[in-house]
Amino acid sequence: MAKLELPTEKWTARVKEVKLGGGGRRTVAIGGASAPPFLKPEGSFPNPPRIAVEIRDDRALSFPQVLRSAWGDAVKSPETWARQAAKLNPDLLVLRLISAHPDRGNTGAAEAKAAVEQVLSAVDLPLIVIGPEVPEKDNEVLAAASEVARGQRIGLGNCVAENYRTIAACCISDGHVAIAKTPLDINLAKQLNSLLNDLGLPLESIIADPDTGALGYGLEYGYTIIERLRLGALMGDPALATPIIAHAGMETWRHKETRVSEAPPSWGDLKERAIGWETLTAFTLIQAGADIVVMCHPRAIELVKASISKLIGDSSSN
């Protein structure tokens, strides 16, 4: 009987490799794939999908009860939360400066600087700092974060159309990586990458955040955008060749399925349901092509790490 040969695609390019960390801090390489996720016969994957744990500076007040209880007293400060998150052996941390939002405390540069300093001193993991998603406040707090972390190559987001010049200047001056966020549009993602590159920020210092929704809330559309970005990179478009980050945790835990205990019996146990919701959202985004998934619940993180390990054939996802 003739041997069956599986059909394979031939790709002409690869995703850029971006490094986070350094300056005495642990480093992690992101991206670098030359084929769609896990399709080993079609290319190489020098770096597995990376798991980031999201921590916040608001004592988890914006988290639902199931998620707050998973972290316990660790959420009392960014420092203690970072130490607890590091025990999960993630690839990096994401610090979200929720308290800087005008409606959630309106803290400023001094508080942002203190929070970032706490995390940097508590753990040696690479770090991404995300502002409150208000461009004017993002400029204020991210500039402070950039300064205090100079030389340690952190990620700074969100870098959007309204403030990309300011964030790019911080990244160029202090040696950081821009998290370029766009609203579920492949053309806008390409345009923002090009604008940042035109300002002098190398593509190796950009990570794209094309946005997404959670399971049942636009995940399919987010999947198609991420997949198209990845395929565009592999077909040779340099403006699409940056690695991709996806915030699976934040998107999951904002919806009623992870918050409401009074529900039809068919919904099942709230804790089990919520963890499953984040797990499925995260791994779907990895299959689409995300190079970093940002997650929140410790058990969901364990499940996704185990799935990655099985698919890449290693005993660890690191």
HUCOR-V90955 format. One record per residue. N is the residue number from 0. SS is DSSP state (2 for helix, 1 for strand, 0 for the rest). NEAR is the number of other ideal C-beta (glycine too) atoms within 12 Angstrom. D_FIRST is the distance of its C-alpha to the first C-alpha in whole Angstrom. Layout:
n/ss/near/d_first
N/SS/NEAR/D_FIRST
N/SS/NEAR/D_FIRST
//
This chain:
n/ss/near/d_first
0/0/3/0
1/0/4/4
2/0/5/6
3/0/6/9
4/0/7/12
5/0/10/15
6/0/9/18
7/0/13/21
8/0/16/25
9/0/15/27
10/0/25/30
11/0/18/33
12/0/25/36
13/0/30/36
14/0/45/39
15/0/36/42
16/1/31/43
17/1/40/46
18/1/33/48
19/1/45/50
20/0/32/53
21/0/22/54
22/0/22/58
23/0/14/58
24/0/27/56
25/0/25/52
26/0/25/50
27/1/38/46
28/1/31/44
29/1/42/43
30/1/42/40
31/0/29/38
32/0/37/35
33/0/30/33
34/0/28/30
35/0/31/31
36/0/36/31
37/0/25/29
38/0/25/26
39/2/18/25
40/2/17/22
41/2/22/25
42/0/25/28
43/0/21/30
44/0/32/33
45/0/20/36
46/0/30/37
47/0/35/36
48/0/46/38
49/1/47/42
50/1/50/44
51/1/48/47
52/1/48/50
53/1/51/53
54/1/51/56
55/1/43/59
56/0/42/63
57/0/29/65
58/0/24/64
59/0/34/61
60/0/18/64
61/0/29/61
62/0/32/59
63/0/31/58
64/2/19/59
65/2/31/56
66/2/36/55
67/2/26/59
68/2/19/58
69/2/33/55
70/2/33/57
71/2/16/61
72/2/15/63
73/2/28/61
74/2/30/62
75/2/22/65
76/0/27/65
77/2/41/62
78/2/26/63
79/2/24/62
80/2/39/59
81/2/38/57
82/2/26/58
83/2/27/56
84/2/40/53
85/2/27/53
86/0/20/52
87/0/35/49
88/0/23/47
89/0/40/47
90/0/40/46
91/1/48/49
92/1/50/52
93/1/49/53
94/1/50/57
95/1/45/58
96/0/44/62
97/2/37/62
98/2/31/66
99/2/41/67
100/0/30/66
101/0/20/70
102/0/15/69
103/0/23/68
104/0/23/71
105/0/20/71
106/0/26/71
107/0/27/71
108/2/25/70
109/2/18/72
110/2/29/70
111/2/41/67
112/2/30/67
113/2/26/68
114/2/42/65
115/2/44/63
116/2/27/65
117/2/29/64
118/2/44/61
119/2/33/61
120/2/22/63
121/2/27/61
122/0/31/57
123/0/22/56
124/0/36/53
125/1/42/52
126/1/51/54
127/1/49/54
128/1/55/57
129/1/46/57
130/0/48/60
131/0/35/62
132/0/32/60
133/0/24/63
134/2/26/63
135/2/21/67
136/2/33/67
137/2/39/63
138/2/32/65
139/2/31/68
140/2/47/66
141/2/50/63
142/2/33/65
143/2/31/67
144/2/47/63
145/2/40/63
146/2/27/66
147/2/33/66
148/0/41/62
149/0/25/63
150/0/18/60
151/0/37/58
152/0/36/55
153/0/46/55
154/1/52/54
155/1/55/57
156/1/46/56
157/1/41/56
158/1/47/57
159/0/36/57
160/0/23/58
161/0/21/62
162/0/33/62
163/2/37/59
164/2/23/62
165/2/30/64
166/2/44/61
167/2/35/59
168/2/24/63
169/2/40/62
170/2/41/59
171/2/25/60
172/2/21/63
173/2/30/62
174/0/28/58
175/0/44/56
176/1/52/53
177/1/52/54
178/1/54/52
179/1/46/52
180/1/40/52
181/0/38/52
182/0/25/52
183/0/27/48
184/0/21/48
185/2/30/46
186/2/20/48
187/2/26/51
188/2/39/49
189/2/29/48
190/2/22/52
191/2/43/53
192/2/44/51
193/2/26/52
194/2/27/56
195/2/41/55
196/2/28/54
197/2/17/56
198/0/25/59
199/0/17/58
200/0/35/55
201/0/25/52
202/2/32/49
203/2/28/48
204/2/37/51
205/1/50/50
206/1/54/48
207/1/53/47
208/1/47/48
209/0/44/47
210/0/39/48
211/0/42/46
212/0/30/47
213/0/39/46
214/0/30/44
215/0/22/45
216/0/23/48
217/0/23/46
218/2/32/43
219/2/20/41
220/2/24/43
221/2/39/43
222/2/33/39
223/2/23/39
224/2/36/42
225/2/44/40
226/2/29/37
227/2/28/38
228/2/47/40
229/2/44/37
230/2/30/35
231/2/31/38
232/2/40/38
233/2/33/35
234/0/23/35
235/0/17/38
236/0/27/42
237/2/23/44
238/2/29/46
239/2/41/43
240/0/40/42
241/0/47/44
242/1/47/43
243/1/50/43
244/1/52/45
245/1/51/45
246/0/39/48
247/2/49/46
248/2/47/49
249/2/39/52
250/2/35/50
251/2/46/49
252/0/38/52
253/0/26/55
254/0/24/53
255/2/20/55
256/2/32/52
257/2/42/52
258/0/24/56
259/0/18/57
260/0/19/57
261/0/9/59
262/0/16/56
263/0/10/54
264/2/8/53
265/2/8/49
266/2/20/49
267/0/17/49
268/0/15/51
269/2/23/52
270/2/25/51
271/2/20/48
272/2/32/47
273/2/40/49
274/2/32/47
275/2/28/44
276/2/43/45
277/2/47/45
278/2/36/42
279/2/30/40
280/2/46/42
281/2/49/41
282/2/36/38
283/2/36/37
284/2/48/39
285/2/41/37
286/2/28/34
287/2/33/36
288/0/42/36
289/0/47/40
290/0/46/40
291/1/47/43
292/1/54/44
293/1/49/47
294/1/51/48
295/0/49/50
296/0/41/50
297/2/34/49
298/2/26/47
299/2/41/45
300/2/38/44
301/2/25/43
302/2/29/40
303/2/46/39
304/2/35/39
305/2/21/37
306/2/27/35
307/2/36/35
308/2/21/34
309/2/17/31
310/2/21/29
311/2/25/30
312/0/13/29
313/0/15/33
314/0/11/36
315/0/16/38
316/0/30/38
317/0/22/41
//
